[in-house]
Amino acid sequence: MIPQETVNLILDTARIEDVVGDFVTLKRRGANYVACCPFHNEKTPSFYVSPAKGIFKCFGCGKSGSAVGFVMEHEHSSYVEALRYLAAKYKIDIVEEEESPEEIVRRQRRESLLLVSEFAQKFFASQLQTPEGKAVGYQYLRNRGLEDETIARFGLGWAPSGKTTFIDAAIAAGYKMEYILAAGLAVQREDGSVADKFRERVMFPIHSVSGRVLAFSGRTLHADNPAKYVNSPETEIYVKSRNLLGIWFAKSEISRSGKCILVEGNVDMVTLHQLGSTNVVATCGTALTVEQIRLIHKFTENVTIMYDGDSAGIHAALRGINLVLAEGLNVKVVLLPDGEDPDSYGRKHTLAEMQQFIADSERDFIEFKTDLLLSQAGRDPLKRAELINDIADTIAEIPDPVKRSVYVDTVAVRFGIESAILFERISNVRRRKQEEAARDRQRSVRDASGDSDGGVASGAPLSPHSSGGEGGYSDGVVVTGGEPYLENRTLAPAERDLLFFLLRYGTEPLVFESDSPYYTGEEDEDRVTVADFIREALEADDGCFANTAYKALYDRYMALYDEGRPQEAILKAVLDGEDRALANLAASLSTEKYQLTVGAFEASLTSTTSFLTSGVPKAIMVYAERRVQDRLDTIRRSLASVPAEEQLPLMQEMLKLQAAQRRIRQKIGREKTDKK
């Protein structure tokens, strides 16, 4: 059984337009996509895909559903098979397990937390009708220009002043104290007494993308209260870095308009929605996070940051620019006039005026940073140089090389400098970041395993490889002492064995005897090749190379193999490629001198055919066993640091993994593993 957490991750990650686009040519039409239906013959498109709703619908044949439903219908697969397909597409690991009693309890507990949170929202909303709520909370919302329809739409409310008013209401409604506390709606003091978490605050519910109430943000109306806003603590259903206030209400317009407007304040977001700008979300008082940007990316690639025009707003905008760019999105900035915020400005202007202001005022990040920093640099040449370097460092955050090149040309023209100078700066910045990331990974491996060489096969000091563009390999793999940096030494030997079979024999057919579990009765021309066998085995087991260098070589080989090239041509293309680090690695793994770690069985076999039919499946099983061992090692390390109540599920998982490991080792033909 696929754990519910994994199912939720798959469903949250899958983008309906991406999934359908793998099978159907989609054309944009407003907020949706259209195409000729793949389920019946038609000449006029009646098949619609809605990214905002996450569904497809054919108005000709009537078929409709989610991304999972589309895969099930198109591929004639089961629900679980469709989930596996999406997991493989988005590189999500699936570790199946039977739903234990503990899993059932955890699933039911999560649902209980959601139910008590939704009860809380209705309770707080109802409090606006009480004498206290009307006089204070409702009056505040009306003074901020919010209409009754808006208050009801966003589920705004009032937390009363009583110490246990909400707790008493929830208990009376049948909700357990355990879940009230766990949902962050109450606090327990040292003496064991309990009290409401939110008191005398205007309440803003925080919804998930699917519309469930996860948490709250409460605003005090007391000027002397240092905590202007108090948000729910992180719980089992709410992680503040992964949620945006208003995303449930804004996602449809974000997708339709192709733009997300990002503001800071709760009231800012609500006011702009009331005005008619419904593609607005708020960070809810927290600094912008990578997870929040990725959430936006599900609906658009364009972000406009609209923060206050004071120094704090400018600083937040500058920080947000780098984060958004690093995630591959396009970013523009709008700064409001001094003394204004989106709420106050929106209340003074019509929707058309606000839209025109944004259109006239939003500036590309280069223009924004240039104007801002030039005003500080003046005519000082050193400060101007620092400005140019600062902008180049921001461009270095952009993952798309084409976009980087376009921005480099823009800056070069603006400041009258050679683009080669900027490219050199950007290349150095990106290489330095990659080296730092590699060192962090090396340090993590060393700390986790206690190895003196930090996980590097050669034990040589860390140094960047100079060839292959920015750091060697397409994604910046760091090479040490002629060997690639290894993020995972447990899996490394098994990954090398698989690469050896690919590089030496990838296009060779596997000839299994009729008594082999792999025998399918295929004719000679239909026999599976070594490459197909390895790829199918990895995909079936949700396997993925853990070491970046080996994964880069695997992906390069498979890309050439899928072009239909013969084995010699594939190897030659890799060895002669511009990425010399990748070529050197391929050369070391494809020679006769390479020694397999799956056992010295090659010498006892009389032919290549018998060697492959024995060696390739065995290499796959060794890789599976190493993955199990890697997970066991991770659990053992974590047991020392997790609370006692969280240790039982981990120990149960260990027992299951150990049983699976024994079964794999019996198949391999050995009872213990010496190598890691």
Sequence and secondary structure as in RCSB ss.txt:
>XXXX:A:sequence
MIPQETVNLILDTARIEDVVGDFVTLKRRGANYVACCPFHNEKTPSFYVSPAKGIFKCFGCGKSGSAVGFVMEHE
HSSYVEALRYLAAKYKIDIVEEEESPEEIVRRQRRESLLLVSEFAQKFFASQLQTPEGKAVGYQYLRNRGLEDET
IARFGLGWAPSGKTTFIDAAIAAGYKMEYILAAGLAVQREDGSVADKFRERVMFPIHSVSGRVLAFSGRTLHADN
PAKYVNSPETEIYVKSRNLLGIWFAKSEISRSGKCILVEGNVDMVTLHQLGSTNVVATCGTALTVEQIRLIHKFT
ENVTIMYDGDSAGIHAALRGINLVLAEGLNVKVVLLPDGEDPDSYGRKHTLAEMQQFIADSERDFIEFKTDLLLS
QAGRDPLKRAELINDIADTIAEIPDPVKRSVYVDTVAVRFGIESAILFERISNVRRRKQEEAARDRQRSVRDASG
DSDGGVASGAPLSPHSSGGEGGYSDGVVVTGGEPYLENRTLAPAERDLLFFLLRYGTEPLVFESDSPYYTGEEDE
DRVTVADFIREALEADDGCFANTAYKALYDRYMALYDEGRPQEAILKAVLDGEDRALANLAASLSTEKYQLTVGA
FEASLTSTTSFLTSGVPKAIMVYAERRVQDRLDTIRRSLASVPAEEQLPLMQEMLKLQAAQRRIRQKIGREKTDK
K
>XXXX:A:secstr
   HHHHHHHHHH  HHHHHHTTS  EEETTEEEE  TTS  SS  EEEETTTTEEEETTT  EE HHHHHHHHH
T  HHHHHHHHHHHTT         HHHHHHHHHHHHHHHHHHHHHHHHHHGGGSHHIIIIIIHHHHHTT  HHH
HHHTT EEE SSSSHHHHHHHHTT  HHHHHHTTSEEE TTS EEES  SEEEEEEE TTS EEEEEEEE  TT 
S SEEE    SS  GGG  BTHHHHHHHHHHHT EEEES HHHHHHHHHHT  SEEE TTS   HHHHHHHHTT 
SEEEEEE SSHHHHHHHHHHHHHHHHTT EEEEEE  TT  HHHHHHHS HHHHHHHHHHH EEHHHHHHHHHHH
HHTT HHHHHHHHHHHHHHHTT   HHHHHHHHHHHHHHHT  HHHHHHHHHHHHHHHHHHHHHHHHHHHHHHH 
 TTTT TT        SSSSSSTTTT  EETTEE  S TTTHHHHHHHHHHHHHHTTSB    TTSTT     GG
G  BHHHHHHHHHHHTT   SSHHHHHHHHHHHHHHHTT  HHHHHHHHHTSS HHHHHHHHHHSSTT   SS S
 STT SSHHHHHHHHHHHHHHHHHHHHHHHHHHHHHHHHTTS GGGHHHHHHHHHHHHHHHHHHHHHHT S    
 
